């Protein structure tokens, strides 16, 4: 069973590259199901969920094992509870295209036949709370369960001392994140220098990214983390990681620029508003003083209101007339 959806402007991640290799896809399956000793690499078929609805980096994939459909997502260094929604979204999108491929009719009287699904997310973030499962109803409905719509995703964190492929992938990702974090100050300084020298900031980011990638690969090979995979696909992995780094820095720089622009606009609006309010307050006090003098001279309230633009009730308060 194999089905795919149109891929457009989507970059494969290291995660999907790893799972595109049948032997390593099998190792991922065995890490999830160590009890299954009968399934062979040939029993696993990729169920691609690449689609025109997604732009940017593509880091979600699936495969079938007999009558089961496994969908795996990568939860990266920025953790999000929306991973459950994403998993269910991909599941039903995959089901929908599978139904179309099989030419089944969802409006017919016979129930469409679907493979049983298992949903997983590989968490590469260094998080303190490590729930084994995330449940849709708890996160999005704030209820322990729902009889109407529900589902859960198992979170795979890897084992720091483990040698299975998921543990190695998590270790690889965290080493790369550490290398990026170690260069934050360097990135900021390089960004300012590039603006001053009118250089292409993307080239500067790429130079720093290359250093981070080289050091990541060196450490992983030294520690025997995904070493065979990284040696086989070294050039490809370097390009993927460098592109990731450059894109992340450009996005961050743009966000910072927009934030600064927003702050400046906010300051200007605040100044203009304060100036306007101060002017109105001063004008109001001047009119009140004028009204007091006119009241002292015995002028009627209607006439005072006409010349001061004050409300008659406000003038009565000034004169202490009920």
VOPAGU-2260 file (C-alpha; in pm, 1 decimal, decimal comma):
REM VOPAGU-2260
SITE   aa  ch    i         X         Y         Z
SITE  UNK   A    0       0,0       0,0       0,0
SITE  UNK   A    1     169,6     322,6    -116,3
SITE  UNK   A    2      13,6     661,2    -170,2
SITE  UNK   A    3     148,4    1011,5    -205,3
SITE  UNK   A    4      30,6    1369,4    -241,5
SITE  UNK   A    5     184,6    1643,4    -455,1
SITE  UNK   A    6     497,9    1797,0    -306,5
SITE  UNK   A    7     544,7    2168,5    -371,0
SITE  UNK   A    8     811,8    2400,1    -228,5
SITE  UNK   A    9     885,6    2155,9      54,1
SITE  UNK   A   10    1233,3    2079,9     181,2
SITE  UNK   A   11    1307,0    1738,1     323,2
SITE  UNK   A   12    1448,0    1748,1     674,4
SITE  UNK   A   13    1713,1    1520,4     821,2
SITE  UNK   A   14    1421,6    1337,9     986,3
SITE  UNK   A   15    1249,0    1251,3     658,7
SITE  UNK   A   16    1581,0    1176,1     489,8
SITE  UNK   A   17    1659,1     926,0     765,0
SITE  UNK   A   18    1319,7     758,5     729,7
SITE  UNK   A   19    1339,7     747,7     350,6
SITE  UNK   A   20    1599,4     468,3     377,9
SITE  UNK   A   21    1420,1     129,9     416,1
SITE  UNK   A   22    1679,3     -20,6     652,4
SITE  UNK   A   23    1665,1     278,5     886,6
SITE  UNK   A   24    1288,2     302,7     865,1
SITE  UNK   A   25    1286,0     -56,1     989,6
SITE  UNK   A   26    1518,0      37,6    1278,7
SITE  UNK   A   27    1273,8     313,6    1375,9
SITE  UNK   A   28     989,3      62,6    1372,2
SITE  UNK   A   29    1185,4    -181,1    1589,7
SITE  UNK   A   30    1263,8      99,5    1835,7
SITE  UNK   A   31     888,2     161,1    1865,1
SITE  UNK   A   32     789,9    -208,4    1859,9
SITE  UNK   A   33    1083,6    -409,2    2000,3
SITE  UNK   A   34     845,8    -698,2    2070,1
SITE  UNK   A   35     777,4    -755,2    1698,9
SITE  UNK   A   36    1040,6    -998,5    1572,1
SITE  UNK   A   37     850,0   -1122,9    1267,5
SITE  UNK   A   38     819,6    -801,1    1062,0
SITE  UNK   A   39    1093,8    -751,8     802,5
SITE  UNK   A   40    1215,4    -431,9     628,8
SITE  UNK   A   41    1022,5    -540,5     317,5
SITE  UNK   A   42     695,8    -534,3     516,4
SITE  UNK   A   43     723,7    -158,2     570,2
SITE  UNK   A   44     582,3      58,9     293,1
SITE  UNK   A   45     614,9     438,8     293,3
SITE  UNK   A   46     287,9     630,1     318,2
SITE  UNK   A   47     396,3     972,7     204,2
SITE  UNK   A   48     186,7    1261,7     331,6
SITE  UNK   A   49     360,1    1527,7     125,4
SITE  UNK   A   50     102,7    1777,6      13,8
SITE  UNK   A   51      49,7    2111,9    -153,1
SITE  UNK   A   52     -97,8    2257,4     166,9
SITE  UNK   A   53     240,8    2273,7     339,6
SITE  UNK   A   54     521,6    2517,5     269,5
SITE  UNK   A   55     864,0    2521,3     429,0
SITE  UNK   A   56    1047,4    2232,0     584,8
SITE  UNK   A   57     877,5    1895,3     567,5
SITE  UNK   A   58     943,8    1681,0     874,4
SITE  UNK   A   59     647,4    1447,7     902,4
SITE  UNK   A   60     611,5    1105,1     746,8
SITE  UNK   A   61     432,4     775,7     771,8
SITE  UNK   A   62     455,5     413,8     673,0
SITE  UNK   A   63     236,3     107,3     676,2
SITE  UNK   A   64     306,3    -227,7     839,3
SITE  UNK   A   65      48,9    -482,1     732,9
SITE  UNK   A   66    -288,5    -331,6     824,1
SITE  UNK   A   67    -137,7     -62,5    1046,0
SITE  UNK   A   68     -54,7     294,8     952,8
SITE  UNK   A   69     215,5     468,3    1155,4
SITE  UNK   A   70     250,8     844,9    1135,1
SITE  UNK   A   71     559,1    1008,0    1284,6
SITE  UNK   A   72     611,5    1376,7    1343,8
SITE  UNK   A   73     921,0    1559,0    1454,2
SITE  UNK   A   74     869,3    1797,2    1745,9
SITE  UNK   A   75    1178,7    2013,6    1729,1
SITE  UNK   A   76    1356,2    2238,0    1978,8
SITE  UNK   A   77    1048,2    2461,8    2002,8
SITE  UNK   A   78     795,7    2236,2    2174,1
SITE  UNK   A   79     426,7    2278,5    2095,7
SITE  UNK   A   80     122,6    2098,3    2232,1
SITE  UNK   A   81     -34,4    2148,5    1889,6
SITE  UNK   A   82     159,8    1840,3    1783,6
SITE  UNK   A   83    -156,5    1640,5    1866,0
SITE  UNK   A   84    -368,6    1849,4    1630,5
SITE  UNK   A   85    -103,9    1816,4    1360,4
SITE  UNK   A   86     -92,0    1439,0    1401,1
SITE  UNK   A   87    -468,7    1400,3    1370,6
SITE  UNK   A   88    -475,9    1641,4    1078,1
SITE  UNK   A   89    -212,9    1436,5     893,7
SITE  UNK   A   90    -393,2    1115,9     983,1
SITE  UNK   A   91    -726,0    1218,2     832,4
SITE  UNK   A   92    -559,3    1383,6     535,4
SITE  UNK   A   93    -375,3    1056,9     470,6
SITE  UNK   A   94    -695,8     859,5     516,5
SITE  UNK   A   95    -873,5    1086,2     269,2
SITE  UNK   A   96    -615,0    1036,0      -2,2
SITE  UNK   A   97    -603,8     664,0      69,8
SITE  UNK   A   98    -980,8     645,5      21,9
SITE  UNK   A   99    -942,0     827,7    -309,7
SITE  UNK   A  100    -663,8     594,8    -422,2
SITE  UNK   A  101    -875,0     291,4    -342,1
SITE  UNK   A  102   -1174,3     454,0    -515,5
SITE  UNK   A  103   -1391,3     400,1    -210,6
SITE  UNK   A  104   -1712,1     599,7    -166,6
SITE  UNK   A  105   -1752,9     776,9     168,6
SITE  UNK   A  106   -2113,3     858,6      73,2
SITE  UNK   A  107   -2202,7     497,4      -1,2
SITE  UNK   A  108   -2376,6     258,6     237,5
SITE  UNK   A  109   -2073,2      31,9     285,8
SITE  UNK   A  110   -1815,6     138,0     544,5
SITE  UNK   A  111   -1479,2     232,1     395,7
SITE  UNK   A  112   -1195,8      12,8     521,3
SITE  UNK   A  113    -898,3     193,9     676,7
SITE  UNK   A  114    -572,9      78,8     837,6
SITE  UNK   A  115    -552,0     113,0    1214,8
SITE  UNK   A  116    -335,5     414,0    1299,9
SITE  UNK   A  117     -58,9     473,8    1551,7
SITE  UNK   A  118      54,4     833,9    1605,4
SITE  UNK   A  119     400,6     926,7    1731,5
SITE  UNK   A  120     605,1    1241,4    1778,7
SITE  UNK   A  121     981,2    1240,1    1823,5
SITE  UNK   A  122    1066,8    1516,0    2070,6
SITE  UNK   A  123    1419,3    1652,0    2029,0
SITE  UNK   A  124    1368,1    1938,3    2273,8
SITE  UNK   A  125    1525,9    1933,0    2619,4
SITE  UNK   A  126    1208,4    1942,7    2825,1
SITE  UNK   A  127    1152,9    1885,6    3197,6
SITE  UNK   A  128     800,8    1746,0    3171,2
SITE  UNK   A  129     797,6    1428,4    2962,5
SITE  UNK   A  130     444,8    1287,9    2931,3
SITE  UNK   A  131     429,9     954,3    2754,3
SITE  UNK   A  132     110,5    1048,9    2571,3
SITE  UNK   A  133     -60,4    1372,5    2472,2
SITE  UNK   A  134    -438,8    1349,8    2441,3
SITE  UNK   A  135    -643,4    1570,5    2210,4
SITE  UNK   A  136    -935,1    1625,4    2450,8
SITE  UNK   A  137    -710,0    1721,1    2742,6
SITE  UNK   A  138    -515,2    1975,6    2541,1
SITE  UNK   A  139    -779,8    2131,8    2319,8
SITE  UNK   A  140   -1103,0    2077,5    2520,4
SITE  UNK   A  141    -948,4    2086,2    2868,9
SITE  UNK   A  142   -1135,5    1762,4    2947,6
SITE  UNK   A  143    -996,6    1423,7    3056,0
SITE  UNK   A  144   -1170,7    1259,0    2759,9
SITE  UNK   A  145   -1435,6    1320,7    2497,8
SITE  UNK   A  146   -1696,5    1074,0    2367,4
SITE  UNK   A  147   -1715,0    1273,1    2042,6
SITE  UNK   A  148   -1366,8    1355,9    1915,7
SITE  UNK   A  149   -1046,8    1227,3    2069,6
SITE  UNK   A  150    -709,1    1076,7    1997,3
SITE  UNK   A  151    -364,3    1057,9    2145,9
SITE  UNK   A  152      -3,2    1078,9    2035,6
SITE  UNK   A  153     282,2     890,0    2194,3
SITE  UNK   A  154     588,1    1107,1    2251,9
SITE  UNK   A  155     929,3     952,3    2189,4
SITE  UNK   A  156    1211,6    1126,1    2377,0
SITE  UNK   A  157    1488,2     875,5    2323,1
SITE  UNK   A  158    1723,1     748,7    2591,9
SITE  UNK   A  159    2043,7     947,8    2663,4
SITE  UNK   A  160    2227,1     616,4    2702,0
SITE  UNK   A  161    2030,9     433,6    2432,1
SITE  UNK   A  162    2176,8     303,6    2106,8
SITE  UNK   A  163    1847,7     267,1    1919,4
SITE  UNK   A  164    1805,7     491,3    1615,6
SITE  UNK   A  165    1548,8     724,1    1778,2
SITE  UNK   A  166    1778,1     790,6    2075,9
SITE  UNK   A  167    2064,3     858,5    1835,6
SITE  UNK   A  168    1852,6    1096,0    1627,5
SITE  UNK   A  169    1747,1    1290,1    1939,9
SITE  UNK   A  170    2113,5    1310,2    2048,8
SITE  UNK   A  171    2213,8    1434,0    1700,8
SITE  UNK   A  172    1941,8    1704,6    1704,6
SITE  UNK   A  173    2036,8    1825,1    2051,2
SITE  UNK   A  174    2405,0    1848,6    1956,3
SITE  UNK   A  175    2308,8    2063,4    1657,6
SITE  UNK   A  176    2086,5    2284,1    1877,9
SITE  UNK   A  177    2375,7    2325,3    2123,0
SITE  UNK   A  178    2602,0    2435,1    1838,7
SITE  UNK   A  179    2344,5    2690,5    1725,9
SITE  UNK   A  180    2292,7    2825,6    2076,6
SITE  UNK   A  181    2669,4    2859,4    2123,1
SITE  UNK   A  182    2674,4    3093,7    1821,3
SITE  UNK   A  183    2383,1    3323,9    1910,7
SITE  UNK   A  184    2608,0    3613,6    2010,7
SITE  UNK   A  185    2826,0    3558,1    1703,1
SITE  UNK   A  186    2517,2    3565,8    1481,5
SITE  UNK   A  187    2397,2    3895,3    1629,8
SITE  UNK   A  188    2740,0    4058,5    1593,3
SITE  UNK   A  189    2772,8    3931,1    1236,0
SITE  UNK   A  190    2425,9    4060,8    1150,6
SITE  UNK   A  191    2512,0    4411,7    1274,3
SITE  UNK   A  192    2847,2    4402,7    1094,6
SITE  UNK   A  193    2683,0    4293,1     769,5
SITE  UNK   A  194    2435,0    4580,5     785,5
SITE  UNK   A  195    2715,2    4826,8     852,2
SITE  UNK   A  196    2928,0    4691,7     566,4
SITE  UNK   A  197    2620,7    4650,7     342,5
SITE  UNK   A  198    2695,3    4283,3     291,5
SITE  UNK   A  199    2439,9    4014,3     215,9
SITE  UNK   A  200    2338,7    3895,9     562,8
SITE  UNK   A  201    2238,4    3556,4     420,1
SITE  UNK   A  202    2601,9    3488,1     321,3
SITE  UNK   A  203    2714,7    3576,0     674,4
SITE  UNK   A  204    2457,3    3340,8     826,0
SITE  UNK   A  205    2563,9    3062,5     590,4
SITE  UNK   A  206    2930,8    3095,9     693,9
SITE  UNK   A  207    2837,1    3062,3    1061,9
SITE  UNK   A  208    2596,3    2779,7     980,0
SITE  UNK   A  209    2871,4    2584,5     805,6
SITE  UNK   A  210    3084,6    2602,3    1120,3
SITE  UNK   A  211    2794,6    2478,3    1334,9
SITE  UNK   A  212    2720,1    2192,6    1093,4
SITE  UNK   A  213    3083,1    2082,4    1065,9
SITE  UNK   A  214    3119,8    2076,2    1444,4
SITE  UNK   A  215    2791,6    1884,2    1480,0
SITE  UNK   A  216    2905,1    1619,3    1232,8
SITE  UNK   A  217    3247,4    1596,5    1397,0
SITE  UNK   A  218    3098,7    1541,1    1743,3
SITE  UNK   A  219    2842,8    1288,5    1618,1
SITE  UNK   A  220    3103,6    1083,8    1432,2
SITE  UNK   A  221    3334,7    1101,4    1732,8
SITE  UNK   A  222    3056,6     972,8    1961,9
SITE  UNK   A  223    2925,2     719,5    1709,0
SITE  UNK   A  224    2585,0     889,7    1678,2
SITE  UNK   A  225    2415,9     806,5    1345,3
SITE  UNK   A  226    2771,8     773,9    1216,4
SITE  UNK   A  227    2699,1     539,1     926,2
SITE  UNK   A  228    2403,2     749,0     807,6
SITE  UNK   A  229    2596,0    1077,2     839,2
SITE  UNK   A  230    2892,9     939,1     649,9
SITE  UNK   A  231    2671,5     808,7     369,0
SITE  UNK   A  232    2470,9    1132,3     336,4
SITE  UNK   A  233    2723,7    1385,6     465,7
SITE  UNK   A  234    2695,6    1633,8     176,5
SITE  UNK   A  235    2315,6    1616,0     170,4
SITE  UNK   A  236    2288,5    1655,7     548,8
SITE  UNK   A  237    2522,1    1955,9     545,8
SITE  UNK   A  238    2305,7    2131,8     287,3
SITE  UNK   A  239    1984,0    2056,5     481,0
SITE  UNK   A  240    2125,9    2179,8     813,2
SITE  UNK   A  241    2287,0    2489,9     661,0
SITE  UNK   A  242    1958,8    2580,9     492,8
SITE  UNK   A  243    1775,3    2525,4     823,0
SITE  UNK   A  244    2017,8    2752,6    1004,6
SITE  UNK   A  245    2007,1    3030,2     743,6
SITE  UNK   A  246    1627,7    3021,4     722,9
SITE  UNK   A  247    1592,8    3029,0    1101,7
SITE  UNK   A  248    1825,5    3329,2    1133,4
SITE  UNK   A  249    1655,8    3520,1     851,3
SITE  UNK   A  250    1315,3    3453,9    1010,1
SITE  UNK   A  251    1445,0    3563,0    1350,9
SITE  UNK   A  252    1602,3    3878,5    1205,6
SITE  UNK   A  253    1278,7    3967,5    1024,5
SITE  UNK   A  254    1074,0    3908,5    1341,0
SITE  UNK   A  255    1310,8    4133,3    1536,3
SITE  UNK   A  256    1288,5    4400,3    1266,2
SITE  UNK   A  257     908,9    4387,4    1270,9
SITE  UNK   A  258     911,3    4401,4    1650,3
SITE  UNK   A  259    1134,9    4709,6    1650,1
SITE  UNK   A  260     917,8    4874,7    1387,4
SITE  UNK   A  261     610,5    4796,5    1595,0
SITE  UNK   A  262     772,3    4941,3    1907,5
SITE  UNK   A  263     865,6    5261,5    1722,8
SITE  UNK   A  264     515,7    5294,4    1583,0
SITE  UNK   A  265     373,4    5223,1    1926,6
SITE  UNK   A  266     597,6    5488,7    2083,8
SITE  UNK   A  267     496,6    5743,7    1819,3
SITE  UNK   A  268     128,8    5660,3    1858,6
SITE  UNK   A  269     165,0    5680,5    2235,5
SITE  UNK   A  270     337,7    6019,5    2206,8
SITE  UNK   A  271      75,7    6150,5    1964,1
SITE  UNK   A  272    -206,2    6019,3    2182,8
SITE  UNK   A  273     -52,0    6170,9    2495,0
SITE  UNK   A  274      -1,3    6498,9    2317,9
SITE  UNK   A  275    -361,9    6498,8    2200,3
SITE  UNK   A  276    -495,7    6400,9    2542,8
SITE  UNK   A  277    -280,0    6665,0    2710,5
SITE  UNK   A  278    -403,8    6928,8    2468,4
SITE  UNK   A  279    -764,3    6824,9    2527,1
SITE  UNK   A  280    -712,2    6822,1    2904,3
SITE  UNK   A  281    -556,2    7169,2    2897,1
SITE  UNK   A  282    -835,5    7302,5    2676,0
SITE  UNK   A  283   -1096,2    7150,5    2905,9
SITE  UNK   A  284    -942,3    7313,2    3213,1
SITE  UNK   A  285    -931,0    7650,6    3037,2
SITE  UNK   A  286   -1298,4    7621,8    2943,0
SITE  UNK   A  287   -1384,6    7525,6    3300,8
SITE  UNK   A  288   -1205,5    7836,1    3436,3
SITE  UNK   A  289   -1387,8    8051,3    3182,5
SITE  UNK   A  290   -1721,2    7896,7    3285,0
SITE  UNK   A  291   -1653,6    7970,1    3654,1
SITE  UNK   A  292   -1594,8    8339,2    3573,6
SITE  UNK   A  293   -1910,6    8356,6    3362,7
SITE  UNK   A  294   -2108,5    8191,8    3643,5
SITE  UNK   A  295   -1967,8    8447,9    3885,4
SITE  UNK   A  296   -2091,3    8722,5    3653,5
SITE  UNK   A  297   -2440,5    8571,0    3658,8
SITE  UNK   A  298   -2463,0    8449,6    3297,7
SITE  UNK   A  299   -2719,0    8174,4    3229,0
SITE  UNK   A  300   -2598,3    7814,5    3195,0
SITE  UNK   A  301   -2726,6    7783,4    2834,5
SITE  UNK   A  302   -2521,1    8083,3    2727,1
SITE  UNK   A  303   -2208,1    7954,2    2908,5
SITE  UNK   A  304   -2247,4    7618,5    2738,0
SITE  UNK   A  305   -2266,9    7793,7    2398,2
SITE  UNK   A  306   -1936,3    7979,2    2444,7
SITE  UNK   A  307   -1734,4    7712,5    2631,2
SITE  UNK   A  308   -1857,6    7394,7    2458,1
SITE  UNK   A  309   -1906,8    7244,8    2803,9
SITE  UNK   A  310   -2197,4    7016,9    2886,3
SITE  UNK   A  311   -2472,7    7194,5    3089,6
SITE  UNK   A  312   -2449,9    6924,3    3357,7
SITE  UNK   A  313   -2075,4    6990,8    3391,0
SITE  UNK   A  314   -2144,5    7362,2    3428,0
SITE  UNK   A  315   -2400,7    7288,6    3701,5
SITE  UNK   A  316   -2138,2    7089,1    3890,0
SITE  UNK   A  317   -1900,6    7383,1    3862,7
SITE  UNK   A  318   -2163,0    7613,3    4008,3
SITE  UNK   A  319   -2270,6    7350,5    4262,9
SITE  UNK   A  320   -2625,6    7387,9    4134,1
SITE  UNK   A  321   -2823,9    7063,6    4147,8
